[in-house]
Amino acid sequence: MNTATAFELVVRTPAGVVQTVLVSAADAAAARLRASQGGASVLACSPRRRAGAMRAARASARSGGRQLDIASLSYELSSLMNAGLSVVESLRTLAAKERSNARREMLLDVVKGVNEGMPLSRALEREPGRYPPLLIATVTASEQTGDLPVALRRYSEHQQSVKALRDKVVGAAIYPMLLLCVGLLVILFLLGVVVPKFAVLIESTRRELPWSSQLMMSWGRLVADHVVAVGACAFAAFALIGAGARHAIRSGGRARWVEAIPFVGPTIRQFRHAQLYRTTGMLVGGGIAAPRALELAASLLGHADQPRLRRAVALIHEGRSISGAMHDAGLADPVASSMLLVAERTGMLAEILERIALFHESALQRSVEMTSRLFEPILMIVIGLVIGVIVVLMYLPIFDLASSLQ
């Protein structure tokens, strides 16, 4: 008894529309026959990959090495197309130079989709989550205007500028974080190793201690009597902190508790606004309407700003100007509002959005430098005071003991 198999077919309808259909049949020939009964032309036929196989393939792609560098891919694809190669030839060339089988298969899947008659944008979005939505939107717009190499180069330059800005922000935060980690390790070593041993020694003298030293010695006795429990609590605390930091990094700093941190929250918000204006400018320059460009860039903002952006887009659809909508939504400061007014008069919206992004980036760099210069000495003073207090409280009983011996 034959078992029906699901086949995925790419067909061209009598109206000339290329689409993908699913057909259950005993074999590929029967699937082609069923699909062509309505007058459609079958361009490609392949067995449908099961959900488990697709998940395994995606897991294999993730484990086979790092994902594709989309910025470099866009730049190289643009360069090859400018040299005279077609889209398929350029993608095959890039796939041939890849050493990772997983990344090579990702590019060959796109080649297969284009050979089946799909536009490049459709071939890129066929596997959800593999390629960024901004890239797909840029390619979609360029297919309407016919300047795909220019759009790809513009996308690559945009990604490089965002990466450079992100690297500057991360670089400025590395030293304070290292200082904080080292200081915490020293404090934990004093409280978890030195103080417990010192408490046992002082208790043997049976001297009356100041209340502050008694408090610290009580902590030392607690650690000495319950080493396993205190160690487990410390490990759990570090695990929670690590999980929170990992979540914050994966979400791009969009966690609500990150936004509430003084100095850090406003800096991250300014960075996101710079990304918003630069990305919107790139999409508008590629031929995408401003409201749609703003919607595509909404994922770059934090939880608090995303509803504001949706409100701004709704106001634009109602007939409000971009400058007025962005100002009323709280996403444009006086400088950005003034520059958007100029863009509305001159029609140079893409260029003005790029200039607003540059203004935000320069202000962000100054803010990061100021914050790091202010945060580093404050952090050093706080850590020094904590360590100094612990050491003084440990030495007070020694001073008291020495005075009694004299």
N, C-alpha and C positions, 0 to 999 in steps of 0.2 A: 504494500500500500504506500503510495507516494505521499510525502508530507509537504505541505505548502511552505514555501520560503518567501520571506519578505524581500523584495528588490526595490532599490532606489534608482529611479530613472530620471534623467534630464531630458525633457522634451521641448519641442518648439510647437506651440499651438498654431492653428490655421491663421490666427491674427498676428503671428510673428513674435509672440511673447515666449521667452525662455523661462521654464519653471521646473521645479523638482516635484515628482509624484512618487508615492509608495504603492506598490502593486504586490499582492500575494499570488504566487503561481508555483507550479511544480518545478520549472526551470527558467533560465534566462530567456529562451526563445518564446515560451508562453507569456512571460511578462512583457516582452516587446510587442507581441501580437495584441495583447489586451490594451496596452497603452496606445497603440496606433489605430484602434478601432474608431476613435472619434475624429480621425483625420490628423492627428498630431504626428510629428516626425521625431523619432527617438534618436537622441544624440549620444547618450551613454546609458549603460545599464550595469549595475553592480549589486551584489548582495548587501542588504542593509546590515551595518554593524550593530550588534546588540549593545544595550546600555552597559552591561558589564565589560564587554570588550572595549568599548569607548573609554570607560573609566580606567581600565588597565592601560590603554594606550596613553591616556593623559598622564597617568602616574609614571609610566615608563619615560615619557618625555620630560617630566619633572626630575626624575632620578638620573636621566642620561646626561645631565649637565645643566648649566645655567640656561635660562631662557634667552631667546634672541635679543640682541641689542637693537631695539627698534629704531633708535636714532641713527645708528651706523647703517642699518639695513636701508633706511629711507635715503640716506645720502648716497650710498653705493648704487642703489637702484636708479636714483636720479642721474648719477654720473654715467652709468651704462646706457640709459635711454638717450641721454644727450649725445653719446658717442654714436648713436644710430641703431642700437639693438632694440628689438621689440620687447614688450613686457615679458613674454614667455621666455625669450632668449636671455634676458637679463636675470630673471628668477632662476633659470637653470644654471647660469653661470655662478650666481651666488650660492646655489645649493651645492654645486660641485666643489667649491672651495671650503665648505663646512666640514670640520673634522668630526663633529658629533652627529651620530646617526639620527638622534631625536630632532635636532634642529634642521638637519637636511630633509627629514620627512615632513616637517612643518612647511618648508618652502615648496617641496614637491606637491603637497596637498593643494597649495594655492595654484601651482602650475596646472594640476589636473582640473581644478575648477575652471580656470580660464580656457583650457583646451575644450572643455565641455560646452563652452559658449557663454559662460557667466561673465559679467563685468568683474573687474578686479575687486571692487568694493564688496560685491556679493561673495566672491571667493574668500575674501579675508574674514568676513563675518560668519562664514559657514560653521566654524568651530567657535562657539561663544566663549568669551574670556581669553582667547589666545592672543588677539591683537587689540590694542587700545581703541576705544570708541572714537577718540579724537582723530586717530589715523584713518579710521574707516570713513568718518565724516569728511575729512580733507580729501580723500580719494574720490568719494562720491561727488563732491562739488567740482573737482577737477575733471571728472568724466563728462560733466555738462559743458565745461568751458574748453576742454581739450588741452590744458596745460598741466598734465600729470607730472612731468619732471620738475617744473617750477614749484608745484604744490608740495611734492615730496622733499625738495631741498628746503622749502620754507618750514615744513614740519620738523626736519632734522635740526635746523638752526634754532627753532623754538625749543626743542627738547634739550639741546646743548646749553642754551642760555638759562633755562630753568635748573638744569643740573649744576651749572656753575654757581648760581645763586644759592642753591641748597647746600652745596659743598662749603661755601663761605659761612653759612649759618652753623652747620655742623662743626666745622673746624674751630669756630669761635667758642663752641660749647665743650670741646674736648678737654681743655685744660681745667676748667672749673669742675667738671665731672670727675676727672682723675684726682684732683685735690680733695674733693668730697669723699671719694671712695677710700683714699689712703687715710684721711683723717678718721673716718668711721672705723676702719680696721684697727687703727691704733687705739681708739677709745674702747672698742670691743675687746681687744687684747688686755688692756688695763683692767676693765671691769670683769672679764671672764677668767683671767689667769692670775694676774698679779694681785688684785684685791682679795680674792678668796684665800690665797696663801698667806697674805699679810694679815688677814683677819684671824686666822688660826694662831699665828705667832703672837699677835697683840693680846688675844684672849688668855693666853697662858700667863701673862703678867698680872691679870685681874686688876688693872688700873681703871679708874673712873675716867671716861672719855667725854669730850664735848659732844653735844647732841648731833652735830653735823657728821662728826667722825663715827658716832654710834650708828647713824643711818647708813653710812657707806659700809661699815663693818657688818651690819645686818644683811645687806645685799651680798657681801662676801660669804657669810655663813650660809645664806640661802643657796648660792651657786655651789658651794662646797658640798652641801647636803643633798642637793638635787641636780647633779651634773647632767644626767640623761634628760630629765624633763626640761631644764633650761636650754640645753643644746637643741632639743626638738623644737621648742618654741622659737629659738633663734633661726633655725633652719626654715621653719614655716614662714616666719616673717620675711626672710630673704627670698623665699620662693614666691610669696605674694608680691613683693616689690619687683622681682624679676618679671613675673607675669604681667604686672601693670605696665612696666617699661616696654615689654615686648608688644603688648596690645597698642600702646601709644605709638610705637615705631611703625607697626603694621598699618595702623589707621592714619599714618601721616600726621600725627599730632592732633587728630580730630576728637579725641576723647574729651568729654566735658570737664573732667578734673584737670586736664592739661590747660584748657582754656581759662580756668579760674586761677592759675598760678600767677602771682604778680610778676611783672616784667616779661615773663615767658609767654603768657597768653596774648598780650597785645602784639608782641613781636611775631608770633606765629600767625596772628590774624593779618598783620600787614604783609607778611610773606604770601599768604593765600590771596590777598587782594592783588598783589603784583602778578601772581600766576593767572588770576581771573582776567585782568586787563590784557596781559600779553597773549593768552590763549584766545580770547575773544577777538583781538586784533588779527591774529593769524587766520582764524576761521572766516572773519569778514573779508580779509584780503583775498581769501580763496574763493569767494563768491557765495558764502552762506549768509543768509539774512541775519541781522543783528539779534532779534529775539531767539532764533534757533541757536545761534552761536552762544548766547548766554545760557540757554538751557543745557547745551552740551558741556559747558564749563562749570556747571553748578556743582559737580562732584568734587571740584577743587576746594570748595569752601567748607567751613566747619558747620557743626549742627546749628549754631545760632544764626549764621548768615544765609544758610540755604533757604529758609522760609522768606527771608528778606528778598533774595534774588527772585524767587517765584512770584512774590508780590510785584517786583519791578517789571518782570516780563508780562504779568497780567495788565499792569498799567500801560505798558507799551502797546499791547494788543487793543486796549481801549482807546488809543489815540494819543496818549501822552508822549512827550518827547523823551528821548533816552536820558538826557541830562536831568530832567525833572523827575522821571521815574527812579533813576538811580539815587538821586538826592533824597527823595521822599522815603525810599527804602532803607536809607542809612548806609549805602554802599559807595557813596561818592563824597569825598571831603570837598571843601571850597575850591581847591586847585583842580581836582578832577571835574567838578561841575562846570567850572569856567572853561576848561579845555574841551569838554563835551559840547558846550554851547558853540565854540568855534568850529567843531567838527560838523555840527548841524548846519552852520552857515556856509561852510566851504565844501562839504561833502567828502572830506578826507577822514572818514571815521576810522579806517584801519590804521592810518599813520598816527592819528591822535591817540588811539588806544595804546599803541606801542610807546608813545611818549609818556602817557600816564603811567604805564608799567615801569619805564625807566625812572620816572620821578619817585615811584614807590620803592623801587629797588635801591636807589641812592639813599633815600630816607631810612630804609631798612638796614643798610650797611652802617650808617651812622648810629642807629639805635642799637644794633648788635655790639658795635665797638664800645659805646657808652655803657651798655648793660654789663659787658664782660669786665670793663675797667672798674665798674662800681661793685660788681658781684664778687670778683676775686679777692680784694682786700677784706670785704665784709666776711666772706667765708673763712679766710685765714684767721681773722680775729676771733670769730665764734669758735672754730675748732681749737685754737690756742687757748682760749678761755676755759673751754670744757676740760681739756687735758690738764691745764694748770690747776683748776679746782680739784680734780681728782688727785693730783700729786700732792697738793697742799693738805688735803684732808687725810692723806696717808701719812704725811710727815708730822702732823700735829701730835699724834700719840707718841712719836719718837721724841719730839721736843719735850713733851711733858715727862716722859720717862727719864730723859737726860737731866732735866732740872731737878727731879727728885733724887737722883743719884748724887748730884753735886751737894 
